[in-house]
Amino acid sequence: MNASEVRFSTAADLGAALRKRRLSAVELARCALELLETLAPRYNALAALMPERALDEAKRADAALRRKEAKPLTGIPYGAKDLLAARGAPTTWGAPPYRDQIIGEDATVVARLRRAGAVLSAKLAMVELAGGGGYRYPSASLQGPGRNPWDRERWSGGSSSGSGSAVGAGIVPFAIGSETSGSIGTPSAYCGVTGLRPTYGLVSRKGAMALSWTLDKLGPMARTADDCALVLEAIAGPDAADPTTGGKRFKPLTARSASAAVRNARIAFADEDIADHASGEARHALEKGVAEFRKIAPRFTRATLPLMPFGPMVQSVYGAEGGEIFAELIEGPRFEELVDARQKAGLRASLDIKARDYLHALRLRTRLQDALAGIFDDVDVILSFGRAITATPITKPLDSPPTAGGALPQPTKRPGNTGLIPAGNLAGVPAIFFPCGLGTDGMPVGLQLVGPPHSEPLLLALVAAYQREYRHHLTRPKD
């Protein structure tokens, strides 16, 4: 296999090719490095190429393959969002003040993937400081605006911009992204990839840049739900170095259990999500995707989120926590090196958030968690759009016009479950984002499923069943 044959392959397919000796792990690593070096800069997706580490890990993978000790991810190349520490490259957090930052140990996620045999090939670009201050332009990144592989004049989404672009362009089979409120979901929806936001505390954040101690989560972005499951199984589990992790691990459902779970799953859906909120470009594909999903899991019912100011709530939480985390930077001499003026203004303002406002948001958050627990007594998952719009131009301000899922809806629009991204993050529940077709403008459109804590096995089984029947995830962008 050469680089062009490797491109767009799934992790599962590459693993099968390695075990059948159609290529070696070193050959695969060289292909991945070639793709990253030649293609990733087109999308401003590359933060750092890691050839020495990649080839060293690939040699170890080949030795494991010769001993017939291969694991599902042995020899599989991947990229990590540049908020994850990894030996062999700077960890810039996407921000000019940290362009030369070296962290001499691997984040737990990177270490676990190494033990699983995966091959770290690159650090991938991100929005500076994961967008903690509330950036206005996609250009708020050390590498420049994340460019979408479907149209390089469109945004790939943030803050896991490089992860979305690299997977969407078929450069790496999977990447690690992070989400505080939408940073896995948005690039997954915009770039046509499958992204999983795990339950809060399922995946260790040791060695990852902190934006919000009570919201941050790390998760896989890949071509398929099956690949996300392979990665999640490798990275999930308790970590003594991260006290926020629980005792849970992840195991996918067996084929028989998955089939029964999909058939019996109770799906909550609110028609107004798409009818009242989807853009003209996205609406038809979203409606078609929901209709297809009904054929996979027909037990649909109606349930909606409580009417709460999810956007302001999540902003209060990550603003207050981020202000404390980045206080030294904000008050220091290198603060003005940040790219985005709105980001800087938001970070400055975060230092002045009142304790009363932060505590009020936490109190409302508890009410939201109770309300969601009540919903999940009657349904198994909630279905909605990933994003109500297709990817925006890279020159367009992100606050003009405002997108769905922020503050309270306009009186003329029924809210439905449009606030599912901030609500799900506040509640710490898992979500999976997956493509369901193309909009009328030729850009990817996707759906999301949200479940109660630790429902990842069901979420992944549902999307895997959908992807076996409807192969939207295999549609490729044209170079």
C-alpha positions, 0 to 999 in steps of 0.5 A: 500500500502507498500513501494514496491507498492508505488515505481515507482507510479506517483504523480497522482496515489498516489493522487488518492490512498490518496483520495480513502483512500487506504492509509493515507498521514502518511503511504505514508510518512513512505513508502517514508522515508523507500525508501529514507533511504534504496535505495537512498544511493545506488545512492549517492542521499541522502543529508539529510533525513527529517523524522520529517518534512515529518511526520508533513506535512503528518499529515496536509495532512491527516487533509486536506483529511478528510476535503475534502480540498485536492489539487492535491499534497496533501500528495505527498512526494518529494525531493528537490535538496540541493541548496534549503533552507528548514527548518529541514536540512542543505543546503550544496550546495553539497560542503564540505565548506557548509556541516554544513550550516543552513538556517532557512527559506524555499525557495519560491518553498519549501514554495509553495509546502508546501501550495499545500500539498506536503510532503518534505521528503529529500534533494537530492544530487547535484554536488558541487556548481552546477558545476559552475567552470566546474568540471571534474569528477562525484565525485565532490559532498559532497555525492560522484558521482551520481550513475545511477539507470540503472547501478550504475557504470554509472553517473546519470548526473549533477548537479541535480544528486540526483534528477535524481537518486531518481526519476529514481529509483522510490524512490520519485514521483517527485523532484525539480532540477535546471538548469543553462545549462543542470542540469535538462536536463542531469540527465533527459536524463541519468536516463529516467525521465521527466524534465521541465526547465521553462521559466526564471522568471516563478519560484521564486529562492528565497532561492536557491543557486545562480550560475548565476543570469541571467541563473538559473531556478528551475523546476520539475523532475518526471515520467510523463509530467502530474506530471510535470504540477501538480508541475509547477502549484504549484510553478510558479508565481510572488514573491515579494522576487525575482524581476526576476519573472514576472507576469505569472503563469502556467495553463495546457491546457484543454483536448480539447485544448491540443488535438487541440494544439498537432494536429496542432503544427508545429515541427522543426527538423534537421535530422543531430542532430541524423545522425551526432551526436548521439552515436552508443548506442543511435542512434536507440532509438533516431531515433525511438523516433522521428518517434513515435513523428511524429505520435503524431504531424505530422507537421514537418518542418526544422529549425536550430539555428544560428551558434554561440559559445553557449558553450563559451557564456554560460560559460562566463556568468555563469563564470563571475556571479559565480565568483562574487557570490563565490568570498568570498569562492574562496579567503577564507581559505575553498576553498581548501575543494572543491572536484574537481581540475578542479572546483577549477581552473575554479572558480579561473579563473572566477575572471579574466574574462574580462568585455569585454568578459562578455559583448560580451557574453551578446550582442551575447545573445541578437542576439540569442534571436532575432534569436529564436524569428524569428524561433518561428514565423514559428514553435511552438517547436524545437525537438532534442535529450536530450543528444546525448549519454547514461550515461557515466561511473562514473570514466570517465572524463567529458571532454573526449571526449567532448559531443555535444552542446558545442563549434562550431561543427567540420567542417565535422559535420552539427551543426543542433540544437545540441546546444539547451541546452546552446542556450535555457538557454541563451535565457531563453526559456522553455524545456521538456526532456522525455524518448524515449526508451533504447540504445543498452547498456540498458541505457535510451535515451531521446528527448527534446522539446524547445518552446518560452517563456511561452510555457509550456502548449504546451510542456507539452501537446505534451509530455503527448500525446506522453507518453499516446501512447508510454509508455517508461517513465514506463520502470523501471530499474532493482535493 
